[in-house]
Amino acid sequence: MADPAMSVTPYWELTFDADGDPDGRRRDRLFAGVAASKVRDLVVFAHGWNNDRSTATRLYSGFFAPMPSLAREAPVGYVGVVWPSMRFSDEPIPDFPRPAAAGEPGRPALDKATRRALSETFPERATVVDRLAELLEGQSRDEDALEEFGRLARLLVMADPPTASVADVETDAPASSGPGMLTAPAAEVCEEFAATLARLEAPRGQGPSLSLPNPWDGAHELLRQATYHAMKRRAGTVGERGLGRLLGQLAEAAPGVRVHLVGHSFGARLVSFALRGLPAGVDTVKSVTLLQGAFSHYAFAARLPHDTRARGALAGVQDRVDGPVVCCHSRHDSALGTFYPMASRTAGDDRGLTGFDVGRVLGARWGALGYGGIKAVPGTRAWSLARALERRLPTSGCVNVDAAAVVRRGGPPSGAHSDIVHRELARLVLAAGRVG
């Protein structure tokens, strides 16, 4: 239970594979430990697209650190969920050391750390990863090379089998052909991503460069976004088929324990889909806190404003929480404010938009809740972080909390997406669950 790399105790780790199957020994250790301890509240945190266990553990240790003092000696236990995801090593994480093997920011070539992570994440596609790296290294001016890159990126991520937890939005309309980034001409998509990257990396106040962006910069971003599309599917599967079922078993093993779910990025999607997999009648989940959630802001909506035939895949699941669903969002998160809507739109939608026009126009329809909060759910409150910490949070329903006052650090391409290790956010988790 005691872990020298962890700032709190008691701490347990839960590990799931890509199909949502848990490591049985770790699961049993958690059940036995919680049942035997005096823990009353259990904070369960799921990471986003970190590429290894050690990175996730550092995140959990940093986030959990202030909680024992904030909980006023209440008996609290802590759980870190580890699931098979990955992070491109050129993405900075505030307060975390930059990996020694990481490549130079802005360079299209794949560094060794990212190649290794891709090969481990998609073990059946090692030769595809090698060819993608070769194409990025060569940066051929031949448009056919970009098209080959797009085809291989699509092949790579489609190696992950689709599951019932793919979509954030369900509809009775004919199925779309998928995200435009995976179906549109690769050269066009790469040029669009490259233009957006150039705008994000330009010094503040400086006009656009007169030179054309390198489309291979956009190809690198296409691979990143395509990979995250696969990670998004995995997060839903692990949540619904893995963590949700496990929480039902935990309720039987330790019926008096109150569970508080926390998720960052795709981990927010994971814990949200866990509610969909929660067995009927289980009421032990007392709060859910979503930190920079990387999934649709319509996921909880019973009906979409622009399409009455569509509904959120999680419509109504907030009622399975015996407490509030708190959604933290920040305008400084460029991963969600700019690239997420570009990558999430379906084929053929709003083609021809470039740069920040995409973020503004597509964000209304394809936006992420970690950028603008939960949308189209009647009764959702909207508070600032300061107000949420000063007052008692609602005892049910959805609450959007603008966390931009603290979630604000980070450079391109992800911005402040990973800037979540803050005492104020730890306080918010405990306040949502009425811990201490």
N, C-alpha and C positions, 0 to 999 in steps of 0.2 A: 504493500500500500504506500509506503514511503518511497519517494523517488527523488534522488539527489538533484535531478534536473528540474524538479517541480517546486514551486514556491509555496504550495499549500498541501495540507494533509487533512483528512484522508483523500487520496486521489486514486482513481481507477482509469484504466484505458480500455476502450472498446474498439475492436478492429473489425472491419467488414471488407469483403471482397467486392468485385464489380457487380456481382449478382445479388448483393445484399445479404449474403450468408455471413454470420458472425464467427469470430474465433471463439470456439466453445469454452476453452479454458479461461479466457479473459471474461467472458460473459458469466460463467459460474463463479469466478472470483468476485465479481461485482455483486451478484445476488447474495452470496454468503457474507461478504463484508458489510453490505448495507443492512442486512437482516441482523447481524451480530452487533453492529455499532449503535450509537445513540443518535445517528444522523436523522434529522427531521426534514431537512431540505437538501435536494440534490440538484446541482447546477450542471447541466449537460451541454457541452459546447462542441459544435461541428465546424471544422475549418473550411476554407474555400479551396483555391486551386494551388495550395502548397504542394511541392513535388516530393516531399519525404516526411517521415515521421518526426525527425529532429526539428524541422522548421515548425511543424504544427505544435510540437511540445513547447518550443520557445514562445510561441504565440499564447498558448494556454497559460503558461507560467506567468508571463507578463500581465495578461488580462486578469487572472485570478488573484494576483498578489495583494491588492488592497482589500479584497473581500472579507477576510477574517476580521479586520478591524471595523469595517463598515457594517458587518452583520451583528456587531455588538455581542460577540461571543455566542451567538445562536449556533446550534449544532448543524453545520453545513458540510456536505460532502461534494466532491468535484469529479466530473467525468470528462475525459477528452475523447472524442470520436475521431478515429483515423480511418480514412477511406481512400481508395486508389485514384488520386487526382494528380495534377502536375502544374507547375508554374514555369513559364519561360524565365530563364535566369537573368535576363536583362531588365526585369521589372523590379524597381526598387521598393523595398518595404521600410518605411520609417522606423528608425531605432534598431534595425536589423543589419548586421554586417553583410556587405555585398560578397557573394560567392567568389572565391579566388579564380574559378574557372570561367566566370561569366565573360562574355564578349563585350566589346565596346558598344555603348548605347548608340542606336541609330544605324549600325552596320547590318546589312541584310544577311550576312552569313550566319549559319547556326553554330554556336559555340559548343564545346564538348559536353558541358553540363546539360544543355537543352537536348542535344542529340541523344545522350544517355537516357534522359527522362522520357523522351518520345519512344525510344526503343523499349523501355521498361513498361510504359503505359500501353503500348500497342505491340506486344511481343511477336505477334504473327506477321507484322509488317516491317521487319527490320530492313529488308532490301528497299522498301518504299522510302523509309526514312533516309537511307544512304543516298538515294537518287534525289530526293528533295534537297538534301544538303549540298549535293553536287551542283544542282541547278542554281541554288542561291549563291554558291561560291563563284560560278561562272558568269552569272548575270548577262546572259546572251541577249543581244538586241533583237533577236528573232522572235516575233510574236508567237510562233509555234512553241517556243520554249516556255513562255508564260502559260499557254494553254495546257502543255504537258504538266506543268507545276500544279495548275488548278485541278486537273484530272487526278493527279496523285494525291493531293491534299484531300479531295473528296473520297478517294479510295481508302485513305488512311483512317479517317474518322468514321466511315461507314463500316469499318471492321468491327466496331463496337456494336453489338446487336441491338436494334431498337427494342424498347420495352413499352409497357403500358404507361410509363411515367414520362414520356417524351415531351408532350405538349403542355404549355402553361394555360392554353385556351382551347376549349373543345367547341366544336360547331357541328350543326346539321348540314351545313353547306358542303359541296364537293371538296375533297381534300386538296390542299395546295401542293405544289411540287417541291415545297421545302424552302429554306432560307435562300434568298437570292444570291448570297455569296457563294453557294455551292452549286447553283444552277446557271447563273448568268455567265457570259463569256469572261474567262479568267482575266484577260488583259484589261477589260473594262473595270472589273472589280479591283484589280491591283492598282490601277491608276487612281481610282477613287480613294482607296485607303491611303495611297502615297500622298495625295493632295491634303487629306485630313491630317496626316502625321506632320506634314510640313507646316501647317497652320498651328498645330499644337506646340511644335518645337520652336517656332519663331519667337524672338524676344518680344515681350509685351510692348505694344504701341508701334511695332514695326510692321509695315505693309507687307503684302505677299511678295515673295521673291519673283524676279523676272524669269528665272530659269525654271524649266519643267522639272517636277519631282521625279526621282528615280522610281520607275514602276516596281523594281525589285524590293524596294523598301515596303511597298504595298503588298508584295508577295509574301514577305516575312510576316506582315500583319495578318494576311489572309490565313496563313498556317496557324497563327496564334488563335484567331477567332474560330477557325474550323475545329481546332483541338478543344477549345472551350465549349463548343457546341456538343461535342461528345461527352465532356465532363458534366455538362448540364444534364444530359440524359442519365448519366450514372448517379448523380446526386438524387434525382427523383426515385430511381430504383432502390438505392441504398436506404433512403428515408422510408419509403412506403413498405418495401418488402423486408427491410432489415430492422431499422431502429423502431418503427411503429410497432411491429410484432414484439420486439424485445421489451418495449415499455409495458406492453400488456402482460408479459411474463413477470416483469419486475413488480407490477402491481399485485400479483399473486404472492410473490416471494416476500415482499415488504409492503403490505397494504397501507401502512401509515405514512409512508414517505411522500413528500410533495416534490414534484419534478418541475424544473424550470429549464426550458429549452432555449439555447442561444445558438445562432448560426451566422457565419460571416460569408458574404458573397454566395457561391453555390452551396455553401454549408447552410445558408438561410433557406435555400430551396429544399435541402435535405431535411431539415427539422420541420419545415412546413408540410412536406409530403409525408413525414412520419405521422402527422395528425390524420391523414387519409388512411394510413395503415393501422391506426390505433383500434384495437378491438372494441366493439360496442359495449357501452356501460363502464368503460374505464375512465375515471374522472381524476386521476392523480396528476395530470399535467395542469399546473397552476399558473403558468405564464409562458409566453414565447416572445423572445426579443430577436429581431432581425437586424443585423448590422450590415449595411450596404448590400442588401439582397440583390443578387444578379438573376432575377427572373421577372416576368411581366408584372407591371403594376395593376393589371386586370385579373391576376390569378385568383383573387378572392371574390370577384364580382359575379353576381347571379346573372347579369346581362351586360353586354358591352354596349357603350353608347353608339358606336358606329355600325354595329351589326347585331340585331336583335336575335339572330339565330345562334349566336355564340355566347358562351359562358366561361367563366374561369374554371380551370381544372380543380381548384380548391374552394369553389363556392360553398359557403356554409361551414367549412371545417373549423372556422374560428369558434363555432359553438361547442366544439369538443374540448375547448380549453376552459377550465374553471378559473378564469381570470382573463387578463387582456392579451392581445397580440400587438406588440409594440414594434413599429417599423421605423428605424433610424435612416435618415437620408441626408445627403449633402450635395450641394451644387458644385463642390470642388472635385467630385468624382468623375473624371473624364472617361474612365473606362466604361462607366454606365451612361454618362450623359451624351457621349459622342459615338463611341464604337458599338455599344450594345444595340441601339436602334438600327444602326447600319447593318449589323450582322443578323438581326432578328427578323427584319422585314421579309416577307415572302417574295418569291420570284415575280418580277415584273412590276412591283409596287414602287411608284415614285422614282423610276429610273431617271438618271440625268441630274439628280441633285448632287452637289459636291460640298466638301468642307463642312463648316458649321451649319449651313443650311439644312443638312441632313439631321443634325442634332435637334434643331428647332422644329422642323416640319414633321420628321418621322417620330420624334420623341413623344408626341401626343398619342400616337397609335401604338408604337412599338417600344415604348419606354420601359425602364426598369424601376421597380419600387424603391431601390436603394438610391435613386437619383431624385425622384419627386414624390415618393410615398405611395401608399395604397390608393387606388382609384376606383370609383363607381361602386363603393360599398356604403349604402346609406348608414348614417349615424357615426361615421368615422370622425374622430376628433383630430385636430391639427394643433400641436403645441410646439413651442420652442423647447430646446433642451433645458434652459434655465427654468422655465415654467414647470416642466415635468419634474424637475428635481426639487422645486419649492412646494409643490402641491401633491396631494395623493392622486395617483393615477386611477383611472376608471377600473371598476372591478370586472368588466367584460367588454367585448367588442374590440374594434381596431383603433389604434392610436398612432398617428403619424408624428414623429418627433424630428424636427429640423436640428440635426447635429453638426451643421456646418461650422459652428463656433469652435469646435475641437477637431472635427474630421476635415482637415484643410491642407495637410502637408503631403508632398509627393510630386515627382516630375512625370513627364510623358513616358509612355503612352497612357498610364493608368491613373495619373493624378493622385488624389487622396484615397483611392479605393481601399488601400490596406492600412490606412492611418486610424486604427481602431483601439490601440492599447492606451486607454485613458481612464483615469479614476472616475471621471464623470459618467462614462458608459458602464463601468462596473456598478456604480451607484444606481444607475437606471435599471439594470437587470434585477438587483435586489429590491428596488422600489416596485417594479412590476409584479414581483412575486410576494411582496409584503414579507420579506425575510428580515428578521431582527427588528 
